[in-house]
Amino acid sequence: MKQKILGVFETFAKAMVQPLMYLSSAGILMVVGVLLTNSTLSSLIPFLSWGPLQTLGQLIYNCVMVIINNLSTIFAIGIPAALAKKEKHKAALIGFMSYIMYLTASNTLLTQSGQLAAPQELLGLIGTGQSTILGIQCVDMSVFGGIILGCITGYVFNRTCNKRFSGALQIYSGANFSFICMLFISILFGVGSNIVWPFVQHAISALAEFIKSTGTFGLFLYGFLERLLIPTGLHHLIYTPFQFSDLGGVLQVGDKTVAGAYAIVMTEMNMPDLARFSDSIYYMAIGFTKMFGYIGIGAAFIHTAYKQNKKQVKAMIIPLVVTACLASVTEPLDFMFVFTAPLLYVAHATIAGLFIALLKIFDVTAFCGGNLLASMLMNIVVGVEKTHWPVMLALGIVQIFVYYFIFSFLIKKFNYKTPGREDNEDTSKDKEPAKPVDLQKDIIDIINGLGGKENINTVENCITRLRVNLKDPSKLNEELINKTPNSGIVKKGNDIQIIYGLQVPEIKSAVEEALEKM
């Protein structure tokens, strides 16, 4: 039973990785866009203010941000494709259709019941519990909606895509039957989200009042929940009331009343005679961890990656760290470990909340907007006495090391499958076979050695190993497999791993093609 449960989690983790595999490339492109459009940098390098360069920067930044802002849709498409055992393209298409049907079901119920929220002038739909996804206004489940529905679609597709009807009903066989099943499931999912999710949202909103009344502990809770709830999209319900309502403070300037942390901080920026920022600025400090903490997270991921994966992990992680520091976009890094290592994410949220509380304890009123360059320049201009920014910088450096050591310890202690550690074990000692596998002649021996097509459940690969799940491991013929060049066979119950070295992606593709033709 335990092995079965672990197998389900491992399958889920692998499926989650597929939609995220392009985010490292997106991250480095976003960095380019941020650097080209950053006003702080363009003031130092006038050439960057050139119109065509600014336009190019905006194009790159906006085109990458549309990916980040639609991660829910990407999960709804990518997870079914990753989970499907065959006809992955059909599973992906059904995943997308199921997702827009779910969104439409949610929107229809909101419209029919008169509960469709009206956008606010400054905030839009933020704080209403609703959002617009692909042009459809619905209850805001953030990426959770896409992830849950994507998993359901993948499961249903595998169970129904082989269904065959006869006679006039034959047209509804296979993937068409999967689609019909998902139509009704999507409607039910939309109905369920409208009924259940608002209760979750209201519970989170109630916490805001508690946070306000508990001082420094409240600031810790504020930072903790803001990070913890990012995967659910409910973090908006934490910071929005403080930044844009009187929960974040009230400031009287002459005959004008300013409410909300954001408006207060912006007003105080233009008050040169003000001795220090008010405590409202602590509700803007959720950018502190984005400026510093993600450097420690990235360093821990690189440090704990298996030796043979370090170069690849560096190329993937460094752009995402820079993106977090300069653009305040942390989702690409967050989703690399939030589901594969939930305890690690709880530790992440705890550290983030702790350091917002420490800013208060050390009387640091520096601006922490999430953009490291802009925030540092702004604090320097405003002055040390008003912000105590050197203490903020010292706390930032401490936070980097705290993240690095705690994450490194937890990753190794619990063998979390963070970037570069996706394998079940360190494969750094896996040796390349003396000669490559002949993709024309050897593939049939591999399939027959695994017990034939009917004995093979799934075929995957890691950096060096072909990973196959068998129905009956007793049918494994090692002698036949060893006719093909390999460096060893590892048996773990129904899971068989054959070490083929760096040629393994090509071998996996060749095996899949051969299985389709059989």
VONU-383906 format. One line per 10 residues: for each residue y, x, z of C-alpha. Coordinates in Angstrom, 1 decimal, padded with zeros to 4 digits. Layout:
BEGIN
Y:X:Z ~ ...
***
This chain:
BEGIN
000.0:000.0:000.0 ~ 002.4:002.8:001.0 ~ 001.6:004.6:-002.3 ~ 002.4:001.4:-004.2 ~ 005.7:000.9:-002.5 ~ 006.7:004.5:-003.1 ~ 005.7:004.1:-006.7 ~ 008.0:001.1:-007.1 ~ 010.9:003.0:-005.6 ~ 010.2:006.0:-007.8
010.2:003.8:-010.9 ~ 013.4:002.2:-009.8 ~ 015.0:005.6:-009.2 ~ 014.0:006.8:-012.7 ~ 015.3:003.6:-014.2 ~ 018.7:004.0:-012.5 ~ 019.1:007.5:-013.9 ~ 018.9:006.4:-017.5 ~ 022.2:004.4:-017.6 ~ 023.9:007.3:-015.8
022.8:010.2:-017.9 ~ 025.9:010.1:-020.1 ~ 028.4:010.0:-017.2 ~ 028.6:013.8:-016.9 ~ 029.8:014.0:-020.5 ~ 032.2:011.1:-019.8 ~ 033.4:013.0:-016.8 ~ 034.4:016.1:-018.6 ~ 036.2:014.1:-021.3 ~ 038.1:012.1:-018.6
039.3:015.4:-017.1 ~ 040.8:016.3:-020.4 ~ 042.5:012.9:-020.6 ~ 043.8:013.3:-017.0 ~ 045.2:016.8:-017.6 ~ 046.9:015.7:-020.8 ~ 048.6:012.7:-019.2 ~ 049.3:014.1:-015.7 ~ 053.0:014.0:-015.1 ~ 052.8:016.9:-012.5
051.2:019.2:-015.0 ~ 053.5:018.1:-017.9 ~ 056.5:018.9:-015.8 ~ 055.2:022.5:-015.4 ~ 054.0:022.8:-019.0 ~ 056.6:021.0:-021.2 ~ 054.4:021.2:-024.3 ~ 052.1:018.6:-022.8 ~ 054.9:016.0:-022.9 ~ 054.7:016.0:-026.7
054.1:012.4:-027.9 ~ 050.9:012.9:-029.9 ~ 049.3:014.8:-027.1 ~ 050.2:012.1:-024.6 ~ 048.7:009.5:-026.9 ~ 045.5:011.5:-027.3 ~ 045.3:011.9:-023.6 ~ 045.7:008.1:-023.1 ~ 043.1:007.4:-025.7 ~ 040.5:009.7:-024.2
041.2:008.5:-020.6 ~ 041.2:004.8:-021.5 ~ 038.1:005.0:-023.7 ~ 036.1:006.7:-020.8 ~ 037.5:004.4:-018.2 ~ 036.1:001.4:-020.1 ~ 032.7:002.9:-019.5 ~ 033.4:003.3:-015.7 ~ 034.8:-000.2:-015.4 ~ 031.8:-001.7:-017.1
029.0:000.1:-015.3 ~ 027.5:-003.3:-014.4 ~ 027.0:-004.1:-018.0 ~ 025.6:-000.7:-018.7 ~ 023.1:-001.1:-015.8 ~ 022.1:-004.6:-017.2 ~ 021.2:-003.0:-020.5 ~ 019.9:000.4:-019.5 ~ 017.6:-000.5:-016.6 ~ 015.4:-003.0:-018.7
015.2:-000.4:-021.5 ~ 014.0:002.3:-018.9 ~ 011.5:-000.1:-017.3 ~ 010.0:-001.5:-020.5 ~ 006.6:-000.1:-021.3 ~ 007.1:-000.8:-025.0 ~ 009.7:-002.2:-027.4 ~ 012.5:-000.7:-025.2 ~ 015.2:-001.7:-027.7 ~ 014.2:-005.4:-027.4
014.2:-005.2:-023.6 ~ 017.8:-003.7:-023.7 ~ 019.0:-006.4:-026.0 ~ 017.5:-009.1:-023.8 ~ 019.1:-007.4:-020.8 ~ 022.5:-007.7:-022.4 ~ 022.0:-011.3:-023.4 ~ 020.7:-012.2:-019.9 ~ 023.8:-010.5:-018.4 ~ 026.4:-012.5:-020.5
024.4:-015.7:-019.8 ~ 024.6:-015.0:-016.1 ~ 028.3:-014.3:-016.3 ~ 028.8:-017.5:-018.3 ~ 026.7:-019.5:-015.8 ~ 028.9:-018.3:-012.9 ~ 032.1:-019.1:-014.9 ~ 030.9:-022.6:-015.8 ~ 030.1:-023.5:-012.2 ~ 033.5:-022.1:-011.0
035.3:-024.1:-013.7 ~ 033.3:-027.3:-013.1 ~ 033.9:-027.2:-009.4 ~ 037.6:-026.3:-009.7 ~ 037.1:-023.0:-007.9 ~ 038.3:-020.7:-010.7 ~ 040.9:-018.4:-009.1 ~ 044.4:-017.9:-010.5 ~ 045.4:-014.3:-011.1 ~ 048.2:-013.1:-008.8
051.3:-011.5:-010.3 ~ 050.7:-008.0:-008.9 ~ 047.1:-007.9:-008.0 ~ 045.4:-010.0:-010.7 ~ 042.1:-011.2:-009.3 ~ 041.8:-008.5:-006.7 ~ 041.1:-010.0:-003.3 ~ 040.0:-013.4:-004.7 ~ 036.3:-012.6:-004.7 ~ 036.3:-013.0:-008.5
036.7:-010.7:-011.5 ~ 036.8:-010.7:-015.3 ~ 033.8:-009.0:-016.9 ~ 033.6:-008.8:-020.7 ~ 036.4:-011.4:-020.8 ~ 034.4:-013.9:-018.5 ~ 035.8:-014.7:-015.1 ~ 033.1:-015.0:-012.5 ~ 032.1:-014.3:-008.9 ~ 032.5:-010.5:-008.4
029.1:-008.9:-007.7 ~ 030.3:-005.6:-009.2 ~ 027.5:-003.3:-010.3 ~ 025.0:-005.2:-008.0 ~ 024.9:-008.0:-010.5 ~ 023.9:-005.7:-013.4 ~ 021.5:-003.7:-011.3 ~ 019.6:-006.7:-009.9 ~ 019.5:-008.6:-013.2 ~ 018.5:-005.5:-015.0
015.5:-004.9:-012.7 ~ 014.5:-008.6:-013.1 ~ 014.8:-008.4:-016.8 ~ 012.6:-005.2:-017.0 ~ 010.0:-006.8:-014.8 ~ 009.9:-010.1:-016.7 ~ 009.8:-008.4:-020.0 ~ 006.8:-006.3:-019.1 ~ 005.0:-009.4:-017.9 ~ 005.8:-011.7:-020.8
006.3:-009.6:-023.9 ~ 002.6:-009.7:-024.7 ~ 002.4:-013.5:-024.5 ~ 001.1:-014.9:-027.8 ~ 001.1:-018.6:-028.9 ~ -000.7:-020.1:-031.9 ~ 000.3:-022.6:-034.6 ~ 003.9:-023.8:-034.8 ~ 004.7:-022.2:-031.4 ~ 003.8:-018.7:-032.7
007.5:-017.9:-033.4 ~ 008.1:-018.1:-029.6 ~ 005.6:-015.3:-028.9 ~ 006.3:-011.8:-027.5 ~ 009.9:-010.8:-026.9 ~ 011.1:-014.3:-027.9 ~ 009.2:-015.7:-024.9 ~ 010.7:-013.0:-022.7 ~ 014.2:-014.2:-023.8 ~ 013.4:-017.8:-023.1
012.2:-016.9:-019.6 ~ 015.4:-014.9:-018.9 ~ 017.6:-017.7:-020.1 ~ 016.5:-019.9:-017.2 ~ 016.4:-016.9:-014.8 ~ 020.0:-015.9:-015.8 ~ 021.3:-019.4:-015.1 ~ 019.6:-019.5:-011.7 ~ 021.0:-016.0:-010.9 ~ 024.5:-017.2:-011.8
024.1:-020.3:-009.6 ~ 022.7:-018.1:-006.7 ~ 025.6:-015.6:-007.0 ~ 028.1:-018.4:-006.8 ~ 026.5:-019.8:-003.7 ~ 025.5:-016.7:-001.7 ~ 028.0:-014.0:-002.6 ~ 031.2:-015.8:-001.3 ~ 029.6:-015.9:002.2 ~ 029.1:-012.1:002.0
032.7:-011.7:000.8 ~ 034.1:-013.9:003.7 ~ 032.2:-011.9:006.2 ~ 033.8:-008.7:004.9 ~ 037.2:-010.3:004.9 ~ 036.7:-011.2:008.6 ~ 036.1:-007.5:009.4 ~ 039.7:-006.7:008.2 ~ 041.1:-008.5:011.2 ~ 038.8:-006.6:013.5
039.8:-003.3:012.0 ~ 043.5:-004.1:012.5 ~ 043.0:-004.7:016.2 ~ 040.9:-001.6:017.1 ~ 043.3:001.3:016.5 ~ 041.8:004.6:015.6 ~ 038.3:003.3:015.7 ~ 039.5:000.6:013.2 ~ 040.7:003.4:010.9 ~ 037.2:005.0:011.0
035.6:001.6:010.3 ~ 038.2:001.1:007.4 ~ 037.2:004.4:005.7 ~ 033.5:003.9:006.4 ~ 033.3:000.4:004.9 ~ 035.5:001.3:002.0 ~ 033.1:004.0:000.8 ~ 029.9:002.1:001.9 ~ 030.7:-001.0:000.0 ~ 031.6:000.6:-003.3
028.2:-000.2:-004.9 ~ 028.7:-003.9:-004.1 ~ 032.3:-004.1:-005.3 ~ 033.2:-005.6:-001.8 ~ 035.3:-002.5:-000.9 ~ 038.2:-004.4:-002.5 ~ 038.1:-006.8:000.3 ~ 038.5:-004.0:002.8 ~ 041.5:-002.0:001.5 ~ 043.3:-004.8:-000.4
044.5:-006.8:002.6 ~ 045.8:-003.7:004.3 ~ 047.5:-002.2:001.2 ~ 049.0:-005.4:-000.1 ~ 049.5:-007.8:002.9 ~ 051.1:-007.7:006.3 ~ 047.8:-006.5:007.8 ~ 049.0:-003.1:006.6 ~ 052.3:-003.4:008.4 ~ 055.8:-004.9:008.0
058.9:-002.9:007.4 ~ 062.5:-004.2:007.7 ~ 065.0:-002.4:005.5 ~ 068.4:-004.0:005.8 ~ 068.0:-007.7:004.9 ~ 064.8:-007.0:003.0 ~ 061.3:-007.3:004.5 ~ 058.5:-005.2:003.0 ~ 054.9:-006.0:003.8 ~ 051.7:-004.1:003.0
050.9:-000.4:003.3 ~ 051.4:000.3:-000.4 ~ 054.9:-001.2:-000.5 ~ 055.9:000.3:002.8 ~ 054.8:003.9:001.8 ~ 056.6:003.6:-001.6 ~ 059.8:002.4:000.2 ~ 059.6:005.1:002.8 ~ 059.3:007.7:000.0 ~ 062.9:006.8:-000.9
064.2:007.0:002.6 ~ 065.3:010.7:003.0 ~ 066.6:010.2:006.6 ~ 063.2:008.9:007.8 ~ 061.7:011.4:010.3 ~ 058.1:010.6:009.5 ~ 056.0:008.1:007.6 ~ 054.9:005.0:009.6 ~ 051.3:004.5:010.5 ~ 050.8:002.2:007.5
050.2:005.4:005.5 ~ 046.7:005.7:007.0 ~ 045.6:002.7:005.1 ~ 046.5:004.7:001.9 ~ 044.3:007.6:003.1 ~ 041.1:006.4:001.3 ~ 042.1:009.0:-001.3 ~ 041.6:011.9:001.1 ~ 037.8:012.1:000.6 ~ 038.3:011.8:-003.2
040.6:014.8:-003.0 ~ 038.4:017.0:-000.9 ~ 035.0:015.6:000.1 ~ 033.5:015.3:-003.3 ~ 033.9:019.1:-003.7 ~ 031.5:019.5:-000.8 ~ 029.1:016.9:-002.2 ~ 029.1:018.6:-005.6 ~ 028.5:022.0:-004.0 ~ 025.6:020.6:-002.0
024.0:019.1:-005.1 ~ 024.2:022.4:-007.0 ~ 023.0:024.4:-004.0 ~ 019.9:022.2:-003.4 ~ 018.9:021.8:-007.1 ~ 015.7:023.5:-008.0 ~ 016.3:027.0:-009.4 ~ 015.4:026.2:-012.9 ~ 017.8:023.3:-012.9 ~ 020.9:024.9:-011.4
022.7:025.7:-014.7 ~ 022.1:022.1:-016.0 ~ 023.3:020.6:-012.7 ~ 026.4:022.7:-012.6 ~ 027.3:021.6:-016.1 ~ 026.8:018.0:-015.1 ~ 028.4:018.0:-011.6 ~ 031.5:020.2:-011.9 ~ 033.2:017.9:-014.4 ~ 032.5:014.9:-012.2
033.9:016.6:-009.1 ~ 037.1:017.5:-011.0 ~ 037.2:013.8:-012.1 ~ 037.0:012.7:-008.5 ~ 039.7:015.1:-007.4 ~ 042.2:014.5:-010.2 ~ 041.5:010.9:-011.3 ~ 040.2:009.3:-008.1 ~ 037.1:008.1:-010.1 ~ 034.1:008.7:-007.9
031.5:006.2:-009.2 ~ 029.8:008.7:-011.6 ~ 028.9:010.8:-008.5 ~ 028.4:007.9:-006.1 ~ 025.7:006.3:-008.3 ~ 023.8:009.5:-008.6 ~ 022.6:009.2:-005.0 ~ 023.5:005.8:-003.5 ~ 020.2:004.2:-004.5 ~ 017.9:007.3:-004.5
019.2:008.5:-001.1 ~ 020.7:005.6:000.8 ~ 020.8:007.5:004.1 ~ 022.8:010.2:002.4 ~ 025.3:007.6:001.2 ~ 025.6:006.2:004.8 ~ 026.4:009.8:005.9 ~ 028.9:010.0:003.1 ~ 030.7:006.8:004.3 ~ 030.6:008.0:007.9
032.2:011.3:007.1 ~ 034.9:009.6:005.0 ~ 035.7:007.2:007.9 ~ 035.8:010.0:010.4 ~ 038.3:012.0:008.6 ~ 040.7:009.1:008.2 ~ 040.6:008.7:012.0 ~ 041.2:012.5:012.3 ~ 044.3:012.2:010.2 ~ 045.6:009.8:012.8
044.4:011.9:015.8 ~ 046.2:015.0:014.4 ~ 049.3:013.0:013.5 ~ 049.0:013.8:009.8 ~ 051.2:011.4:007.7 ~ 050.7:013.1:004.4 ~ 050.3:011.1:001.2 ~ 046.6:011.1:000.1 ~ 046.7:009.3:-003.2 ~ 043.4:010.6:-004.6
045.0:012.8:-007.2 ~ 044.9:016.3:-005.6 ~ 047.6:017.8:-007.8 ~ 050.1:014.9:-007.6 ~ 049.5:014.3:-003.9 ~ 050.0:018.0:-003.0 ~ 053.2:018.2:-005.1 ~ 054.6:015.0:-003.5 ~ 053.9:016.2:000.0 ~ 055.5:019.6:-000.6
058.6:017.8:-002.0 ~ 058.8:015.4:001.0 ~ 058.5:018.2:003.5 ~ 056.2:019.5:006.3 ~ 058.0:017.7:009.1 ~ 057.7:014.3:007.6 ~ 054.0:014.7:006.4 ~ 052.4:017.6:008.3 ~ 050.6:018.4:005.0 ~ 049.3:021.9:006.0
047.2:020.2:008.7 ~ 046.0:017.8:006.0 ~ 045.0:020.7:003.8 ~ 043.2:022.4:006.7 ~ 041.3:019.1:007.4 ~ 040.5:018.9:003.7 ~ 038.9:022.3:003.7 ~ 036.9:021.4:006.9 ~ 035.7:018.2:005.2 ~ 034.5:020.2:002.2
032.3:022.3:004.4 ~ 031.1:019.3:006.5 ~ 029.9:017.6:003.4 ~ 028.3:020.7:002.0 ~ 026.3:021.5:005.1 ~ 025.3:017.9:006.1 ~ 024.3:017.0:002.6 ~ 022.4:020.2:002.0 ~ 020.5:019.7:005.3 ~ 019.7:016.0:004.6
018.7:016.6:001.0 ~ 016.2:019.3:002.0 ~ 015.0:017.6:005.2 ~ 014.1:014.3:003.4 ~ 013.5:015.8:-000.1 ~ 015.9:013.4:-001.7 ~ 015.8:013.2:-005.5 ~ 019.5:014.2:-006.0 ~ 020.5:015.8:-009.3 ~ 018.2:018.7:-010.2
015.5:017.6:-007.7 ~ 014.1:014.5:-009.5 ~ 010.6:016.0:-009.7 ~ 008.2:015.5:-006.8 ~ 008.1:019.2:-006.2 ~ 009.8:022.4:-007.1 ~ 008.6:023.2:-010.6 ~ 010.4:026.5:-010.8 ~ 007.0:028.3:-010.8 ~ 005.7:026.3:-013.7
004.9:028.8:-016.5 ~ 005.3:028.4:-020.2 ~ 001.9:028.2:-022.0 ~ 001.0:031.2:-024.1 ~ 001.6:029.2:-027.3 ~ 003.2:025.9:-028.1 ~ 001.3:022.6:-028.5 ~ 000.6:021.6:-032.1 ~ 002.3:018.3:-032.3 ~ 000.1:017.2:-035.2
-003.4:018.3:-034.1 ~ -003.3:018.5:-030.3 ~ -001.8:015.1:-029.4 ~ -005.0:013.2:-030.1 ~ -006.9:015.6:-027.7 ~ -004.2:014.9:-025.0 ~ -004.6:011.1:-025.4 ~ -008.4:011.2:-025.5 ~ -008.4:013.6:-022.5 ~ -006.4:011.0:-020.6
-009.1:008.4:-021.2 ~ -007.7:006.9:-024.4 ~ -004.9:004.5:-025.1 ~ -006.3:001.7:-023.0 ~ -006.4:003.9:-019.9 ~ -002.7:005.0:-020.1 ~ -000.1:002.9:-018.2 ~ 003.0:004.9:-018.6 ~ 004.1:008.3:-020.1 ~ 007.1:010.1:-018.7
008.2:013.7:-018.5 ~ 010.3:016.0:-016.3 ~ 011.6:019.5:-017.1 ~ 008.2:021.1:-017.6 ~ 005.5:018.4:-017.0 ~ 004.0:015.5:-018.9 ~ 003.6:012.7:-016.3 ~ 001.1:010.0:-017.0 ~ 000.0:007.1:-014.9 ~ -003.7:006.1:-015.6
-005.5:002.9:-014.9 ~ -008.7:004.8:-014.1 ~ -008.2:008.5:-013.1 ~ -012.0:009.0:-013.2 ~ -011.8:008.8:-017.0 ~ -009.7:012.0:-017.1 ~ -011.3:014.7:-019.2 ~ -009.8:018.0:-018.2 ~ -011.9:020.0:-020.6 ~ -010.5:018.1:-023.5
-006.9:018.4:-022.3 ~ -007.4:022.1:-021.8 ~ -008.1:022.5:-025.5 ~ -004.3:022.1:-025.8 ~ -002.1:025.0:-024.5 ~ -001.0:024.2:-020.9 ~ -000.4:025.9:-017.6 ~ -002.3:023.5:-015.3 ~ -003.2:019.9:-014.4 ~ -002.0:018.3:-011.2
-003.8:015.1:-010.0 ~ -002.2:012.7:-007.5 ~ -004.2:009.5:-007.4 ~ -003.5:007.6:-010.7 ~ -000.6:010.0:-011.5 ~ -001.5:013.0:-013.7 ~ 000.8:015.9:-014.5 ~ 000.1:018.4:-017.2 ~ 002.4:021.5:-017.3 ~ 003.5:022.1:-020.8
006.8:023.9:-020.2 ~ 010.1:023.2:-021.9 ~ 008.3:021.7:-025.0 ~ 007.3:018.7:-022.9 ~ 010.0:016.3:-024.2 ~ 008.7:016.8:-027.8 ~ 005.1:016.3:-026.6 ~ 006.0:013.1:-024.7 ~ 007.7:011.7:-027.9 ~ 004.7:012.7:-030.0
002.3:011.0:-027.5 ~ 004.3:007.8:-027.6 ~ 004.4:007.7:-031.4 ~ 000.6:008.3:-031.6 ~ 000.0:005.5:-029.0 ~ 002.1:003.1:-031.1 ~ 000.0:003.8:-034.2 ~ -003.3:003.3:-032.5
***
